[in-house]
Structure formats: structure tokens, C-alpha cells
Amino acid sequence: MLVPLNIDPEGLYKWGMQRDLGALAVRLIEKSEEARYRELMAQHHDLGDLAKIGHTLWYVAEQGEA
């Protein structure tokens, strides 16, 4: 299920994020996407690839049509 987010473009300018995000949606990672998600987290996140402990939900934000 996609959850559309309402983002105030003026608010982005305050934080130096001068980019048109268009439609932005946040969704849960599917089981088939976990390996790629973990690979990207290891490459790009400051904390790297953290192990799942207990009940863990991973999310991704997507740009485009919601």
C-alpha cells in the first residue's frame, strides 16, 4: 500500500533541499527486495547494514506517481 505524503515545497527551501520531489510515497520493503535494500544500506547509510532484531519493518520512499 502506498501512502502519499504532502510536502510543502517552501519548507524544503528552508533546509537547503532545493529540489522538486514531485509525488513522494513511502512503502514497506517486500521480502523479494530485502537483499537489494540491505546492499544499498551498507553502501549509503552512515550506520551501514544493520541486522534485523525482533519485529523489524523496513521502508523505502519512492518518487513518482503515488
Residue pairs with C-beta under 8 A, 6 or more apart in sequence:
1 27
2 25
2 26
2 27
2 62
2 66
3 25
3 26
3 27
4 23
4 24
4 25
4 66
5 24
5 25
5 26
7 21
7 24
9 20
9 21
12 18
12 19
12 21
21 63
22 63
22 64
23 63
23 64
23 65
23 66
24 61
24 62
24 63
24 66
25 61
25 62
25 64
25 66
26 59
26 60
26 61
26 62
27 59
27 60
27 62
28 57
28 58
28 59
29 37
29 58
29 59
29 60
33 60
34 58
37 58
37 60
38 49
39 49
41 48
41 49
41 50
42 48
42 49
